């Protein structure tokens, strides 16, 4: 990753290159990412390929001014952090579903990040509503965060990440490579069993610590105290304006749910 995409990435986040890859700098980059680059699955419903290659990930975030889902967002963030001097490992996760069932292998991509001042952290800018800051990898007690109370629990050599007492996903601790996640990204982009093929979402944290989410034509705004305002967006022009003004995403057409591509 040469300086040009790094600088373009930082420019989108509204910040400058940190002097050193410290824990404080990581926390700032993490929060800026969640506020600026939306968690979204629009490519699936616009007929755009999800490409897990370094140049494609960086181009989507910088030149395309788009977001993505976990593989894309955390994949791109890993490239940015590595270029800034952080030691980054890609970790595979499986999301906890209904009745305690775990998702497919490589269901989720999160990051383990080590900093020059001794930090060892779980960074995750690709799980939608989650922690606003990175979590301490080695801490086993409660970790307070604006997004909730988090806890990292050891489970048979893996780690469960809990939010407000509810398991969110299970992480392996073995480092992985970006191509390892291609099958998971393909499944989530094509299978009718994937929630990403059955619905539209575009969401980000707001400056006051709340959240703005557009699901199809339903716009939900949540303030920092958890109070929600929900309204239906009418015309296509209004929907495109919400994507543009609410998320910084410029689209030429309104995405519609396409559903899965295989049975």
C-alpha positions as a Markdown table, in Angstrom:
| # | Residue | x | y | z |
|---|---|---|---|---|
| 1 | Unk | 0.0 | 0.0 | 0.0 |
| 2 | Unk | 1.8 | 3.1 | -1.2 |
| 3 | Unk | 1.3 | 6.6 | 0.3 |
| 4 | Unk | -1.4 | 7.7 | -2.2 |
| 5 | Unk | -4.2 | 5.3 | -1.1 |
| 6 | Unk | -3.2 | 5.7 | 2.6 |
| 7 | Unk | -3.5 | 9.4 | 2.4 |
| 8 | Unk | -6.8 | 9.1 | 0.4 |
| 9 | Unk | -8.1 | 6.8 | 3.1 |
| 10 | Unk | -7.1 | 9.2 | 5.9 |
| 11 | Unk | -8.6 | 12.1 | 4.0 |
| 12 | Unk | -11.9 | 10.3 | 3.9 |
| 13 | Unk | -11.7 | 9.7 | 7.7 |
| 14 | Unk | -11.0 | 13.4 | 8.1 |
| 15 | Unk | -7.6 | 13.0 | 9.8 |
| 16 | Unk | -3.9 | 13.0 | 9.3 |
| 17 | Unk | -1.3 | 10.3 | 9.5 |
| 18 | Unk | -0.6 | 9.6 | 13.2 |
| 19 | Unk | 2.9 | 10.2 | 14.3 |
| 20 | Unk | 3.2 | 6.7 | 15.8 |
| 21 | Unk | 1.0 | 3.5 | 15.7 |
| 22 | Unk | -0.3 | 3.9 | 19.3 |
| 23 | Unk | -3.4 | 2.6 | 21.0 |
| 24 | Unk | -4.8 | 6.2 | 21.3 |
| 25 | Unk | -4.3 | 6.7 | 17.5 |
| 26 | Unk | -6.0 | 3.4 | 16.8 |
| 27 | Unk | -9.0 | 4.3 | 19.0 |
| 28 | Unk | -9.4 | 7.6 | 17.1 |
| 29 | Unk | -9.1 | 5.9 | 13.7 |
| 30 | Unk | -11.6 | 3.2 | 14.7 |
| 31 | Unk | -14.3 | 5.7 | 15.8 |
| 32 | Unk | -13.7 | 7.9 | 12.7 |
| 33 | Unk | -14.2 | 4.8 | 10.5 |
| 34 | Unk | -17.5 | 3.9 | 12.1 |
| 35 | Unk | -18.7 | 7.5 | 11.8 |
| 36 | Unk | -17.6 | 8.0 | 8.2 |
| 37 | Unk | -17.7 | 4.7 | 6.3 |
| 38 | Unk | -21.0 | 2.9 | 6.5 |
| 39 | Unk | -21.7 | -0.7 | 7.1 |
| 40 | Unk | -23.7 | -1.6 | 3.9 |
| 41 | Unk | -24.6 | -4.5 | 1.6 |
| 42 | Unk | -25.6 | -2.4 | -1.4 |
| 43 | Unk | -23.2 | -4.1 | -3.8 |
| 44 | Unk | -25.1 | -7.4 | -3.4 |
| 45 | Unk | -28.3 | -5.8 | -4.6 |
| 46 | Unk | -26.8 | -3.5 | -7.3 |
| 47 | Unk | -25.2 | -6.5 | -9.0 |
| 48 | Unk | -21.7 | -5.4 | -8.1 |
| 49 | Unk | -19.0 | -8.1 | -7.4 |
| 50 | Unk | -17.6 | -8.3 | -3.8 |
| 51 | Unk | -13.9 | -8.6 | -4.5 |
| 52 | Unk | -11.6 | -9.5 | -1.7 |
| 53 | Unk | -8.4 | -8.1 | -3.2 |
| 54 | Unk | -6.3 | -5.3 | -1.7 |
| 55 | Unk | -6.6 | -2.8 | -4.6 |
| 56 | Unk | -10.3 | -3.4 | -5.0 |
| 57 | Unk | -11.0 | -2.9 | -1.3 |
| 58 | Unk | -9.0 | 0.3 | -1.2 |
| 59 | Unk | -10.6 | 1.6 | -4.4 |
| 60 | Unk | -14.1 | 1.0 | -3.0 |
| 61 | Unk | -13.4 | 2.9 | 0.1 |
| 62 | Unk | -11.4 | 5.8 | -1.4 |
| 63 | Unk | -12.3 | 6.2 | -5.1 |
| 64 | Unk | -15.8 | 4.8 | -4.8 |
| 65 | Unk | -16.6 | 6.5 | -1.5 |
| 66 | Unk | -18.5 | 3.5 | -0.4 |
| 67 | Unk | -18.7 | 1.2 | 2.6 |
| 68 | Unk | -19.2 | -2.5 | 2.7 |
| 69 | Unk | -19.7 | -5.5 | 5.0 |
| 70 | Unk | -17.2 | -7.1 | 7.4 |
| 71 | Unk | -14.8 | -8.6 | 4.8 |
| 72 | Unk | -14.5 | -5.4 | 3.0 |
| 73 | Unk | -14.5 | -2.9 | 5.9 |
| 74 | Unk | -12.1 | -4.8 | 8.1 |
| 75 | Unk | -10.1 | -6.0 | 5.2 |
| 76 | Unk | -9.6 | -2.4 | 4.1 |
| 77 | Unk | -9.0 | -1.2 | 7.6 |
| 78 | Unk | -6.3 | -3.8 | 8.1 |
| 79 | Unk | -4.5 | -2.5 | 5.0 |
| 80 | Unk | -4.7 | 1.1 | 6.3 |
| 81 | Unk | -3.4 | 0.1 | 9.8 |
| 82 | Unk | -0.6 | -2.0 | 8.4 |
| 83 | Unk | 0.5 | 0.9 | 6.2 |
| 84 | Unk | 0.6 | 3.1 | 9.4 |
| 85 | Unk | 2.9 | 0.7 | 11.2 |
| 86 | Unk | 0.5 | -1.4 | 13.2 |
| 87 | Unk | 0.9 | -5.2 | 13.5 |
| 88 | Unk | -2.4 | -6.6 | 12.2 |
| 89 | Unk | -3.7 | -10.2 | 12.1 |
| 90 | Unk | -7.0 | -11.2 | 10.3 |
| 91 | Unk | -9.1 | -13.4 | 12.6 |
| 92 | Unk | -12.0 | -15.6 | 11.4 |
| 93 | Unk | -15.3 | -15.6 | 13.3 |
| 94 | Unk | -18.6 | -17.3 | 13.3 |
| 95 | Unk | -21.7 | -15.2 | 14.3 |
| 96 | Unk | -24.0 | -16.5 | 17.0 |
| 97 | Unk | -27.5 | -16.9 | 15.6 |
| 98 | Unk | -30.8 | -18.0 | 17.0 |
| 99 | Unk | -30.9 | -20.7 | 19.6 |
| 100 | Unk | -27.1 | -20.5 | 20.0 |
| 101 | Unk | -26.3 | -21.7 | 16.6 |
| 102 | Unk | -23.1 | -20.6 | 15.0 |
| 103 | Unk | -22.8 | -19.3 | 11.4 |
| 104 | Unk | -20.7 | -20.8 | 8.6 |
| 105 | Unk | -16.9 | -21.0 | 8.8 |
| 106 | Unk | -15.4 | -17.6 | 7.9 |
| 107 | Unk | -18.7 | -16.0 | 8.7 |
| 108 | Unk | -17.0 | -12.9 | 10.0 |
| 109 | Unk | -13.7 | -11.1 | 9.7 |
| 110 | Unk | -12.2 | -9.1 | 12.7 |
| 111 | Unk | -8.8 | -7.8 | 13.4 |
| 112 | Unk | -6.2 | -8.3 | 16.1 |
| 113 | Unk | -4.0 | -5.2 | 16.3 |
| 114 | Unk | -0.8 | -4.7 | 18.3 |
| 115 | Unk | 0.4 | -1.2 | 18.9 |
| 116 | Unk | 3.9 | 0.2 | 19.7 |
| 117 | Unk | 2.8 | 1.1 | 23.3 |
| 118 | Unk | 1.9 | -2.5 | 24.2 |
| 119 | Unk | -1.8 | -2.5 | 23.2 |
| 120 | Unk | -3.2 | -5.9 | 22.0 |
| 121 | Unk | -6.7 | -5.2 | 20.7 |
| 122 | Unk | -9.7 | -6.5 | 18.8 |
| 123 | Unk | -10.6 | -4.0 | 16.1 |
| 124 | Unk | -13.9 | -4.4 | 14.3 |
| 125 | Unk | -15.4 | -1.7 | 12.0 |
| 126 | Unk | -17.5 | -4.2 | 10.1 |
| 127 | Unk | -20.2 | -5.7 | 12.4 |
| 128 | Unk | -22.8 | -3.0 | 12.3 |
| 129 | Unk | -24.0 | -2.1 | 15.8 |
| 130 | Unk | -21.1 | -3.0 | 17.9 |
| 131 | Unk | -18.4 | -1.4 | 20.1 |
| 132 | Unk | -17.3 | 2.1 | 19.1 |
| 133 | Unk | -13.7 | 1.4 | 20.1 |
| 134 | Unk | -11.4 | -1.6 | 19.9 |
| 135 | Unk | -11.6 | -4.1 | 22.7 |
| 136 | Unk | -8.7 | -5.3 | 24.8 |
| 137 | Unk | -7.8 | -8.7 | 23.5 |
| 138 | Unk | -6.5 | -10.1 | 26.8 |
| 139 | Unk | -9.0 | -8.6 | 29.2 |
| 140 | Unk | -11.6 | -11.0 | 30.5 |
| 141 | Unk | -13.7 | -8.6 | 32.6 |
| 142 | Unk | -16.3 | -6.1 | 31.5 |
| 143 | Unk | -15.2 | -3.5 | 29.0 |
| 144 | Unk | -17.4 | -0.4 | 29.0 |
| 145 | Unk | -18.1 | 1.2 | 25.6 |
| 146 | Unk | -20.7 | 3.7 | 24.2 |
| 147 | Unk | -22.0 | 0.7 | 22.2 |
| 148 | Unk | -22.6 | -1.4 | 25.3 |
| 149 | Unk | -20.8 | -3.5 | 27.9 |
| 150 | Unk | -18.5 | -6.0 | 26.2 |
| 151 | Unk | -16.7 | -9.1 | 27.5 |
| 152 | Unk | -14.2 | -11.4 | 25.8 |
| 153 | Unk | -14.6 | -15.0 | 27.0 |
| 154 | Unk | -12.4 | -18.0 | 26.3 |
| 155 | Unk | -14.3 | -21.0 | 24.8 |
| 156 | Unk | -12.2 | -24.1 | 24.1 |
| 157 | Unk | -9.3 | -22.2 | 22.6 |
| 158 | Unk | -11.5 | -19.7 | 20.8 |
| 159 | Unk | -12.9 | -16.4 | 22.0 |
| 160 | Unk | -16.6 | -15.3 | 22.4 |
| 161 | Unk | -17.2 | -11.6 | 22.1 |
| 162 | Unk | -20.3 | -10.7 | 24.2 |
| 163 | Unk | -22.3 | -7.5 | 24.2 |
| 164 | Unk | -24.5 | -6.8 | 27.2 |
| 165 | Unk | -24.2 | -10.4 | 28.1 |
| 166 | Unk | -25.3 | -11.8 | 24.7 |
| 167 | Unk | -22.7 | -13.6 | 22.6 |
| 168 | Unk | -22.1 | -11.8 | 19.3 |
| 169 | Unk | -19.5 | -13.9 | 17.6 |
| 170 | Unk | -16.8 | -16.5 | 18.2 |
| 171 | Unk | -13.3 | -15.7 | 17.1 |
| 172 | Unk | -10.5 | -18.1 | 16.3 |
| 173 | Unk | -7.1 | -16.9 | 17.4 |
| 174 | Unk | -5.2 | -18.4 | 14.5 |
| 175 | Unk | -4.2 | -15.7 | 12.0 |
| 176 | Unk | -5.7 | -15.9 | 8.5 |
| 177 | Unk | -5.1 | -14.4 | 5.1 |
| 178 | Unk | -7.6 | -12.3 | 3.1 |
| 179 | Unk | -8.2 | -15.0 | 0.4 |
| 180 | Unk | -9.3 | -17.4 | 3.2 |
| 181 | Unk | -12.5 | -15.4 | 3.5 |
| 182 | Unk | -13.6 | -15.5 | -0.2 |
| 183 | Unk | -15.9 | -18.5 | 0.2 |
| 184 | Unk | -17.6 | -16.8 | 3.2 |
| 185 | Unk | -18.0 | -13.6 | 1.2 |
| 186 | Unk | -19.4 | -15.5 | -1.8 |
| 187 | Unk | -21.9 | -17.4 | 0.4 |
| 188 | Unk | -23.1 | -14.2 | 2.1 |
| 189 | Unk | -23.4 | -12.5 | -1.3 |
| 190 | Unk | -25.4 | -15.3 | -3.1 |
| 191 | Unk | -27.1 | -17.7 | -0.7 |
| 192 | Unk | -30.8 | -17.2 | 0.0 |
| 193 | Unk | -30.0 | -18.3 | 3.6 |
| 194 | Unk | -27.8 | -15.2 | 4.1 |
| 195 | Unk | -29.5 | -12.3 | 5.7 |
| 196 | Unk | -27.5 | -10.0 | 3.5 |
| 197 | Unk | -29.3 | -11.3 | 0.3 |
| 198 | Unk | -32.7 | -10.9 | 2.0 |
| 199 | Unk | -32.4 | -7.3 | 3.1 |
| 200 | Unk | -30.8 | -3.9 | 2.4 |
| 201 | Unk | -28.9 | -2.0 | 5.0 |
| 202 | Unk | -26.7 | 1.1 | 5.2 |
| 203 | Unk | -25.7 | 2.2 | 8.7 |
| 204 | Unk | -23.2 | 4.3 | 10.5 |
| 205 | Unk | -22.6 | 5.9 | 13.9 |
| 206 | Unk | -23.4 | 9.6 | 14.2 |
| 207 | Unk | -21.3 | 12.3 | 15.7 |
| 208 | Unk | -23.3 | 12.4 | 18.9 |
| 209 | Unk | -22.9 | 8.6 | 19.5 |
| 210 | Unk | -26.2 | 7.6 | 18.0 |
| 211 | Unk | -26.9 | 5.8 | 14.8 |
| 212 | Unk | -28.5 | 6.3 | 11.4 |
| 213 | Unk | -29.7 | 3.3 | 9.4 |
| 214 | Unk | -31.5 | 3.0 | 6.1 |
| 215 | Unk | -33.1 | -0.4 | 5.6 |
| 216 | Unk | -34.7 | -0.4 | 2.1 |
| 217 | Unk | -36.9 | 2.7 | 2.5 |
| 218 | Unk | -37.1 | 2.7 | 6.3 |
| 219 | Unk | -34.9 | 5.4 | 7.9 |
| 220 | Unk | -34.2 | 4.9 | 11.6 |
| 221 | Unk | -32.3 | 7.5 | 13.6 |
| 222 | Unk | -31.3 | 6.6 | 17.1 |
| 223 | Unk | -29.8 | 9.1 | 19.5 |
| 224 | Unk | -27.1 | 8.5 | 22.1 |
| 225 | Unk | -29.8 | 7.7 | 24.7 |
| 226 | Unk | -31.3 | 5.0 | 22.5 |
| 227 | Unk | -34.4 | 6.9 | 21.5 |
| 228 | Unk | -35.5 | 6.1 | 17.9 |
| 229 | Unk | -37.2 | 8.0 | 15.2 |
| 230 | Unk | -38.5 | 5.9 | 12.3 |
| 231 | Unk | -40.0 | 7.1 | 9.0 |
| 232 | Unk | -40.6 | 5.8 | 5.5 |
| 233 | Unk | -38.7 | 7.5 | 2.7 |
| 234 | Unk | -41.0 | 8.0 | -0.3 |
| 235 | Unk | -39.7 | 8.7 | -3.8 |
| 236 | Unk | -36.5 | 7.3 | -5.4 |
| 237 | Unk | -35.1 | 10.8 | -5.4 |
| 238 | Unk | -35.5 | 11.0 | -1.6 |
| 239 | Unk | -33.9 | 7.6 | -1.1 |
| 240 | Unk | -30.9 | 8.6 | -3.2 |
| 241 | Unk | -30.7 | 11.9 | -1.2 |
| 242 | Unk | -30.6 | 9.9 | 2.1 |
| 243 | Unk | -27.7 | 7.8 | 0.8 |
| 244 | Unk | -25.9 | 10.9 | -0.4 |
| 245 | Unk | -26.5 | 13.2 | 2.5 |
| 246 | Unk | -26.8 | 10.7 | 5.3 |
| 247 | Unk | -24.0 | 8.3 | 4.4 |
| 248 | Unk | -21.9 | 10.1 | 1.8 |
| 249 | Unk | -22.7 | 7.4 | -0.8 |
| 250 | Unk | -23.6 | 8.6 | -4.3 |
| 251 | Unk | -25.7 | 6.1 | -6.2 |
| 252 | Unk | -27.3 | 6.4 | -9.7 |
| 253 | Unk | -30.1 | 4.0 | -8.9 |
| 254 | Unk | -32.0 | 2.8 | -5.9 |
| 255 | Unk | -30.9 | -0.7 | -4.9 |
| 256 | Unk | -33.7 | -3.3 | -4.5 |
| 257 | Unk | -33.5 | -6.7 | -2.8 |
| 258 | Unk | -32.4 | -9.3 | -5.3 |
| 259 | Unk | -32.4 | -12.4 | -3.1 |
| 260 | Unk | -30.0 | -15.3 | -3.2 |
| 261 | Unk | -28.6 | -16.7 | -6.5 |
| 262 | Unk | -28.5 | -20.4 | -5.6 |
| 263 | Unk | -30.7 | -22.8 | -3.7 |
